[in-house]
Amino acid sequence: MGKLYVVGTPIGNLGDMTYRAVETLKSVDFICAEDTRVSAGLLNHFEIRKPLISYHEHNARQAGDGICERILAGENAAIITDAGMPCISDPGEDLVKLCALRGIDVEVVPGPTAAMSAVAVSGLSTARFQFEGFLSVTKKQRMERLALVKDSTATLIFYEAPHKLLATLEDMLEFFGDRRISLCRELTKIHEEVIRTTLSEAVEYYRSNKPKGEFVLVIEGAEKTAAAETVEEAFAQVEALVEKGMRGADACKQIAKATGFSKGELYSMLLGKNTL
């Protein structure tokens, strides 16, 4: 039986490619890539001549079975993404799960990641952080997600494309309030930039300046939830979350955990109010 190697590649600067990554890609029988055209350029730069197999969200199920069959037959494979660590917010996650189900060994060859690089230079707390990746393009799902993480005290990490940046910042300002944010753009590339500001100032800036490049948004976490001495105070916190778009059951669960009051009692109060 062969093995699957999860190989990190540069997020911009080719000098960040590790010696081990190059040697691993040269040693395997074939390489799975999200976009074979993009990956071909990287492999040519390092004189890596190996067969490329297209593996992306639209063919993951069918291609995954074929890849696993080849590994089970004795071939070694590597999976890479367009930039950074594969299997983080990309379809490679499914291939790793499939290998685990079939008893195939998976070995990681670590490399650069945009999320961790951004946290390191953000100037915000790194004691606890929460990776959220890309928000949904569906308005309702975006609102639900922002409402769900609104009261997390961990530093929050999001990815965003330039054409959606302003709308995302406006939504974040509405849900999170005016928190500190570090906007990390084009990390490790020629035009790398880190803007440390607040959400309100970021919104104002990008209303008159067109965003360029891919962004990692690092946002400070919420202050700890104020203690609730009575169930009425806890219920007021539930109402505040519901008004921001969080589902009632989720709001009751979160506030119950934070305050110690019964989730069932809070939910009953919410149902009672809605029937008035």
Steps between C-alpha positions, in 0.01 A plus 500: 500500500618851420452824692342843452717803573331831584755754374498870580607741226580875505219751538686745278876506538655193334793530739273360771488156335669257738773255403289215635201607290708496181653163580161350585339621178793360301466161670127426461342323205241769432375834634141608561441870440202732534591686179753310289586812298601696809686207652684427175673837527614428855625151413684622190678762710643227723557259209251248633379271221212293629153421362231741621145394585223758527328482839249774587156547655315409181668161446610414855276199544587326173866599495545413867403138447747464213780661699441268796497193275841595360643556849357169620670337201838628619547846350593806707309824441525861612226759520568872460279805469540820298680663793569413862397192695259266321199358684434831680180654360543301178388164356816319613325457834270242340790301355666475841170377649467243222853374562432473872189291433698265277794463739745691280789674677502878465816701573517878521784706353425840658537830324377860511141580594339839445292479819790436738724750323231767535445431870872524564526852354154626603602662826193342663483229764630160390416319826176362349385533142213366293534431126180566303631494142269646234152614595212365293391704199140437608379798704301296753786259570748789530280670758452180697873435510590851610232486768634166620860623546407849618564425867808283459785644706759338270672697224305432179658420162318531168603476134348741250524586131541865396163532324315395817718677757299818556167319544664258744654782705163677515331183624774447758467855629126446542540173691827545690499872570807713445779257584864505403587320179814417306450471125783288361526527122713305252713339771859414393443660158649819355208717613463349848320736735366483856251770600434517875189706562138473616199361315340843462818652360548203266145543365557871444833438326375233259191698407735734314791263423454190287636187674767305315635152570392222735437591864528332838293685759610466863247646744529534875265283703203619700530609858389235745122481539385704795387291791123464533370503857140425404330292233351821363848640438602176329187514285585855395830365365307232309278768345801703395645201313167419334466861383838462327377197309594201716249215524310501829613152603865585431475826692347325802770233493781756483367722779415201719859380470637847578270581793405167653127551461287223349485485122148361523381786721649761267343331198162486671523874568584559136206292380273676746603841370446396138145386570399835648 
